């Protein structure tokens, strides 16, 4: 059936049979930050502990490799939640691995080592500090100060047996010469990953690619084995595209938050990232069952007090709905062929069935007779063509798609009139 789809996403003609995703994207894994960066949204509610545990289990099922379980420097409540989540990972034997975010301050990192000692669960420290010229100017920092803060914190964490990822905030607006100096100093101090941050949502996909390639050159210069993370925000609406571009360029951890929540307009959406990795044929995620992805997105939104827009990809109420006559007719024809694969793709770039959803055909002023016949058949309503046309005529008089209750009322009215 794949011969019915020509995929320009694979590149030039005759590249359709290319195996696997383009570039290095197949090496990337997902790190979720819903419970840390996500709840830093000014509109967010910090989820209850049982909600956090439920989200943890769903992420593990979906193949999220790592979860940022919190910011220990934010206070006792955060540290308690971090410890409980670590114990849950251990007791449930989950594959997901926990990380924490810390300022490059030793007092932030010390509690992490204590949690590891109490739980026996390794915690990777993401030690962050601003690096851009604008941040340096506002904070009245010089590069020597940033370097010393970074090296002291990383060295302390490594001495305590903690794995460290060095996070330069606002990397996408930082000078190359500053980044080279900071990256090399962090690597010498023991950091074994670098996190490239689009903290202000400034980057484009081309910029993300250029930054990852620059960081790869610095890593090569260091002579050490050092991985790269990409952490993006969505201020320009490019977060997902930037994450995919960074992954294709060689970043091996891509960060996101459920439903794209986060500060200002939010972070890369974890759910959209997972959906696209699956559809792109990622060697790990393409084989991963994703039926719980919608439930995860909706659950995270409820737990953090966010509303999912109706037109939001995959989890939005309208994601697989149509009341347009031409669209519905094509879907119905495909269904009549008895081919679910065909029906799921004839008018959708995202196959609903692979994500636990289905195509929904409804009735409204833009509908055709096919919509009405399908709705009547689906609801077991015996009718002839005259009845279907009468129902369509009434629907055409409205200004919006009709609800189930409204259509049922119209059926009763038309029957009473008959």
C-alpha positions in Angstrom: 0.0 0.0 0.0 2.9 2.4 0.5 3.1 2.7 -3.3 0.0 4.9 -3.0 2.1 7.6 -1.2 5.0 9.5 -2.7 7.1 10.8 0.1 9.1 14.0 -0.7 10.3 14.0 3.0 12.8 11.4 1.9 14.4 13.9 -0.5 14.9 13.8 -4.2 13.0 11.4 -6.5 14.0 7.8 -6.4 15.0 8.1 -2.7 11.7 6.7 -1.5 13.3 3.3 -0.7 15.9 4.9 1.6 16.1 2.9 4.8 15.6 4.7 8.1 15.3 8.4 8.9 17.5 11.0 7.3 20.8 12.1 8.8 21.6 11.1 12.4 18.1 11.5 13.7 17.9 7.8 14.4 20.4 8.2 17.2 18.3 10.6 19.1 16.2 9.8 22.2 13.6 12.0 24.0 14.1 13.6 27.4 10.9 15.0 28.9 10.9 18.2 31.1 7.2 18.5 31.9 7.8 18.2 35.6 10.5 20.8 35.7 10.6 23.3 32.8 7.0 22.7 32.0 5.7 23.7 35.4 7.8 26.8 35.3 5.0 28.2 33.0 3.4 31.0 34.9 0.0 29.5 34.1 1.0 26.0 35.3 -0.2 24.0 38.3 2.4 21.8 39.9 0.8 18.4 39.6 -0.1 16.3 42.6 2.3 13.5 43.4 0.0 10.7 42.2 -0.4 12.6 38.9 3.3 12.8 38.5 3.7 9.1 39.1 1.0 8.3 36.6 2.7 10.5 34.0 6.0 8.9 34.8 4.6 5.4 34.0 3.0 6.7 30.7 6.3 8.2 29.6 8.1 5.0 30.4 5.6 3.0 28.2 6.0 5.6 25.4 9.8 5.1 25.3 10.8 8.5 26.8 14.4 7.7 27.7 14.9 10.3 30.5 12.7 12.5 32.7 13.7 15.7 34.4 12.1 15.0 37.8 12.6 18.5 39.2 14.7 21.3 40.5 16.1 20.4 43.9 17.2 24.0 44.6 13.6 25.1 44.5 12.9 23.8 48.0 12.0 20.9 50.3 8.7 20.0 48.5 10.6 19.6 45.2 13.3 17.5 46.8 10.7 15.3 48.4 8.9 14.8 45.1 12.2 14.0 43.3 13.0 11.3 45.9 9.6 9.7 45.7 9.8 9.6 41.9 13.2 8.0 42.0 11.9 5.3 44.4 9.0 4.7 42.1 11.3 4.2 39.1 13.3 1.7 41.2 10.4 -0.2 42.7 8.5 -0.5 39.4 11.7 -1.4 37.5 11.1 1.3 34.9 13.5 1.8 32.0 13.2 5.6 32.2 16.2 7.4 33.8 15.8 10.5 36.1 17.7 13.8 35.7 17.6 17.0 37.7 18.3 20.6 36.9 20.7 22.6 39.1 22.3 26.0 39.0 26.0 25.8 38.7 26.1 26.3 42.5 27.4 23.7 44.8 24.6 24.2 47.3 22.1 23.1 44.5 24.1 20.0 43.7 24.8 18.7 47.3 21.1 17.6 47.9 21.3 15.5 44.7 24.1 13.3 46.0 22.1 12.8 49.2 19.0 11.7 47.3 21.2 9.2 45.3 22.6 7.8 48.5 19.2 7.4 50.1 17.5 5.8 47.0 20.3 4.1 45.2 19.0 5.6 42.0 21.5 7.4 39.8 20.6 11.0 39.0 22.2 12.9 36.2 22.8 16.6 37.0 21.9 19.2 34.3 24.0 22.1 35.6 22.9 25.4 33.9 24.3 29.0 33.7 23.6 31.8 31.2 26.3 32.3 28.5 25.0 34.9 26.0 26.4 38.5 25.9 23.0 39.9 26.8 22.8 37.7 29.9 26.4 38.6 30.8 25.7 42.3 30.6 22.4 42.1 32.6 24.0 39.9 35.3 27.3 41.9 35.3 29.2 38.6 34.8 32.4 38.2 32.9 33.4 35.0 31.1 36.0 34.2 33.8 33.2 34.2 36.4 31.0 32.0 34.3 33.8 29.6 33.7 34.8 29.3 37.4 31.2 28.8 38.5 30.8 26.1 35.9 34.0 24.3 36.7 33.6 24.4 40.5 30.0 23.0 40.3 30.8 20.3 37.8 33.9 19.2 39.7 31.9 19.0 42.9 29.2 16.9 41.2 31.8 14.6 39.6 33.6 14.2 42.9 30.2 13.0 44.4 29.9 10.4 41.7 27.2 12.2 39.7 27.0 12.3 35.9 26.9 15.9 34.6 25.5 17.6 31.6 26.7 21.1 31.2 23.8 23.5 30.2 24.6 26.9 28.6 21.4 28.9 28.8 20.7 31.0 25.7 23.3 29.1 23.7 21.7 30.1 20.4 22.6 33.7 21.1 26.1 33.1 22.6 29.4 34.0 20.9 31.3 31.0 19.4 34.5 31.9 21.2 32.7 32.1 24.5 31.0 28.7 24.0 34.3 27.1 22.9 36.0 28.2 26.1 33.1 27.2 28.4 32.5 23.8 26.6 36.2 22.8 26.9 36.4 23.9 30.5 33.3 21.9 31.4 34.6 18.8 29.6 37.9 19.1 31.4 36.0 19.3 34.7 34.2 16.1 33.9 31.0 17.0 32.1 30.1 14.2 29.6 27.3 16.0 27.8 26.6 19.5 26.6 23.1 20.9 26.4 22.5 23.4 23.7 19.7 25.7 24.7 17.4 27.8 22.6 16.2 29.4 25.9 14.4 32.4 24.2 13.1 30.5 21.2 15.4 32.5 18.9 16.7 29.7 16.6 15.7 28.5 13.2 16.3 25.0 11.9 19.4 26.2 10.0 20.6 27.9 13.2 20.0 24.7 15.2 22.0 22.7 12.7 24.9 25.2 12.7 25.1 25.2 16.5 25.1 21.4 16.8 27.9 21.1 14.1 29.9 23.8 15.9 29.6 21.9 19.2 30.6 18.7 17.5 33.8 20.4 16.4 34.6 21.5 20.0 33.9 18.0 21.3 36.3 16.6 18.7 38.9 19.2 19.8 38.5 18.0 23.4 39.4 14.4 22.6 36.6 13.1 24.9 33.4 11.2 24.2 30.8 13.9 24.9 27.1 13.7 23.9 24.9 16.6 22.8 21.4 17.6 23.9 19.0 20.1 22.3 16.6 22.1 24.5 14.2 24.4 22.6 11.4 26.9 23.2 8.6 27.8 20.8 8.6 31.6 20.7 8.9 31.7 16.9 6.7 28.6 16.4 9.8 26.6 15.3 10.5 24.4 18.3 9.6 21.1 16.8 11.4 21.8 13.5 14.4 23.0 15.4 14.5 19.8 17.5 14.3 17.6 14.5 17.0 19.6 12.7 19.2 19.3 15.8 18.7 15.6 15.9 19.4 15.2 12.3 22.6 17.2 12.8 23.8 14.9 15.6 22.2 15.8 18.9 21.3 12.6 20.7 18.9 13.9 23.3 16.0 16.0 22.3 14.1 17.8 25.1 10.4 18.5 25.3 7.4 19.1 27.5 3.9 17.4 27.2 1.5 19.5 25.2 4.3 22.0 24.6 3.8 23.7 28.0 6.6 25.9 29.5 7.6 29.5 30.0 6.1 32.1 27.7 4.7 30.1 24.7 6.2 26.9 25.8 8.8 24.2 24.9 9.1 21.7 22.1 6.0 19.4 22.5 7.1 15.9 23.7 4.0 14.4 22.2 4.6 16.0 18.7 8.3 15.0 18.9 7.4 11.3 19.6 4.7 11.4 16.9 7.1 12.7 14.3 9.9 10.3 15.3 7.5 7.4 14.8 6.3 8.7 11.5 9.8 9.4 10.3 10.7 5.8 10.8 13.0 6.2 13.8 14.6 2.8 14.5 13.4 2.9 18.1 10.2 4.9 18.1 8.8 3.5 14.9 8.4 0.2 16.6 7.1 1.7 19.9 3.4 1.4 20.6 2.0 4.9 20.8 -1.7 4.2 21.6 -1.2 6.0 25.0 0.3 9.2 23.5 -3.0 11.1 23.4 -3.9 10.0 26.9 -0.5 11.1 28.1 -0.9 14.6 26.5 -4.4 15.1 27.8 -3.4 13.9 31.3 -0.4 16.2 31.5 -2.5 19.1 30.3 -5.2 18.4 33.0 -2.6 17.9 35.7 -0.8 21.2 34.9 -4.0 23.2 34.4 -3.7 23.7 30.6 -6.3 23.6 27.9 -5.5 21.7 24.7 -6.6 23.8 21.6 -9.2 22.0 19.4 -6.8 22.1 16.4 -3.8 20.8 18.4 -2.0 18.0 16.6 -3.0 14.4 17.6 -4.7 15.2 20.9 -6.9 18.1 19.8 -10.6 17.5 19.6 -10.6 18.3 15.9 -7.4 16.4 15.0 -9.3 13.6 13.1 -12.8 15.1 12.6 -14.2 16.3 9.3 -17.6 17.6 8.4 -16.6 18.6 4.8 -18.4 16.7 2.1 -15.5 16.1 -0.3 -13.2 14.9 2.5 -15.8 12.7 4.2 -16.8 11.1 0.8 -13.1 10.1 0.2 -12.8 8.6 3.7 -16.1 6.7 3.3 -15.1 5.3 -0.1 -11.8 4.1 1.4 -13.7 2.5 4.3 -16.0 0.7 1.9 -13.0 -0.9 0.3 -12.5 -2.6 3.7 -9.1 -1.0 4.0 -8.4 0.7 7.3 -4.9 1.7 6.2 -6.3 3.5 3.2 -9.1 5.2 5.2 -6.7 6.4 7.8 -4.4 8.2 5.3 -6.6 9.4 2.4 -7.2 12.8 4.1 -4.7 12.6 7.0 -0.9 12.9 7.2 -1.1 11.3 10.6 -2.7 7.8 10.7 -5.1 8.0 13.6 -5.1 4.2 14.3 -1.4 4.2 15.1 -2.1 6.5 18.0 -5.2 5.0 19.4 -7.7 7.3 17.6 -10.0 7.0 14.6 -11.3 9.2 11.8 -14.6 11.0 12.7 -17.1 12.0 10.1 -19.7 14.5 11.2 -22.5 16.7 9.8 -22.6 20.4 9.3 -23.3 23.1 6.7 -20.3 22.1 4.6 -21.3 18.4 4.5 -22.6 16.3 1.7 -25.0 13.4 1.5 -22.1 11.0 2.2 -21.7 12.5 5.7 -25.4 12.1 6.5 -25.6 8.5 5.2 -22.5 7.6 7.2 -23.8 9.2 10.4 -27.2 7.5 10.1 -25.6 4.1 9.4 -23.1 4.5 12.3 -26.0 5.2 14.6 -28.2 2.4 13.3 -30.9 4.8 12.0 -33.0 3.2 9.3 -33.6 5.7 6.5 -34.1 6.2 2.8 -32.6 8.8 0.5 -35.5 11.2 1.1 -34.9 11.2 4.8 -31.1 11.6 4.4 -31.6 14.6 2.1 -34.1 16.1 4.5 -31.6 15.8 7.3 -28.8 17.3 5.1 -31.1 20.2 4.2 -31.6 21.0 7.9 -27.9 20.8 8.5 -27.2 23.2 5.7 -29.4 25.8 7.4 -27.0 25.9 10.4 -23.7 27.8 10.9 -21.6 25.1 12.5 -21.0 21.4 12.8 -23.9 19.8 14.7 -23.4 17.9 17.9 -24.6 14.3 18.5 -27.5 15.5 20.6 -28.6 18.1 17.9 -28.5 15.4 15.2 -30.5 13.0 17.3 -33.1 15.8 17.9 -33.3 16.5 14.1 -33.9 12.8 13.5 -36.8 12.8 15.9 -38.3 15.9 14.4 -38.1 14.6 10.9 -39.6 11.3 11.9 -42.4 13.1 13.7 -43.1 15.2 10.6 -43.1 12.1 8.4 
